[in-house]
């Protein structure tokens, strides 16, 4: 590809990702969420003194009346745990499914991306902080029309629904219902998650999901405690194993932040754990950090760091290691695990060419793992 062709493709990619078709017309006009009616949450216990204990995630917070949880979406109102923003997302877009990231699920297709404000973690470098670090009462939200959204998805040949941009498990009650309806409408359902969730709600959510991307943000408790706002790493790893054992398609992603989680040892440790516990066919996405939120003075991830992480992942036995947020690059492509010839060529999140034949390599006949139809 020459420079002119590359710039043309890059321009079209930018339009697709940043100015892509909005589905705002699948709901009422955007509105501030201050008047949103709450709905009772699941996964909590009343303690008999007006307080409640949330059982959705490992924070296991006990909330007095009037207290919000760390997710900013769940609140104790009169001894009842309530959730704000039910059915009123702050993001509703058509995205390439590769943006999740998911490279082994319906490549080249579009997904209906939906997000409600709130997240149970506090990543200091959050790339979507405008949505994830807000309460649904403070964001501009859409009054979501499910039937109209699904009809538009059929019209535009959208093949999936994805809970992304924020933490989809925070609004698990509504999202479970929406996922079940989406599957009945013929859509695949995907989730991009931090994996910081308790086993029971995760098991319930998995019943209506087809594919999950979990972000393994680092590989030490210290990193999770100081940069992520979690007690430790273990619940995330447990979630990954639970998803795999449930038979759902799983991909993992790591945003590499210079000076924080970019050591060869830490990256090799992640790759080694994924290979040993999730299997060598588990795709690993290496994402480039861009200074945002509370880490504006930290540099962008060098290309050499991403390439070394890719080499480490491959040396630990992972067959599908990808470089994200950096294009053009050979790390964008999918190669056959056997003959190593490219079978899906990409420019960032844009599929340029897909040579797979019913999920098989056209050169040697090897079947690649994933969801291809």
Buried (B, 14 or more C-beta within 10 A) or exposed (E): EEEEEEEEBBEEBEEBBEEBBEBEBBBEEBBEBEEBEBBEBBBBEEEEEEBBBBBBBBBEBBBEBEBBBBBBBBBBBEBBBBBBBBBBBBBBBBBBBBBBBBBBBBBBBBBBBBBBBBBBBBBBBBBBBBBBBBBBBBBBBBBBBBEEBBEBBEEEEBBBBBBBBBBBBBBBBBBBBBBEBBBEBEBBBBBBBBBBBBEEBBEBBBEBBBBBBBBBBBBBEEBBEEBBBBBBBEBBBBBBEBBBEBEBBBBBBBBBBBEBBBEEEBBBBBBBBBBEEBBBBBBBBBBBBBBBBBBEEBEBBBEEBBBBBBBBBBEBEBBBBBBBBBBBBEBBBBBBBBEEEBBBBBBBBBBBEBBBEEBBBEBEEEBBBBBBE
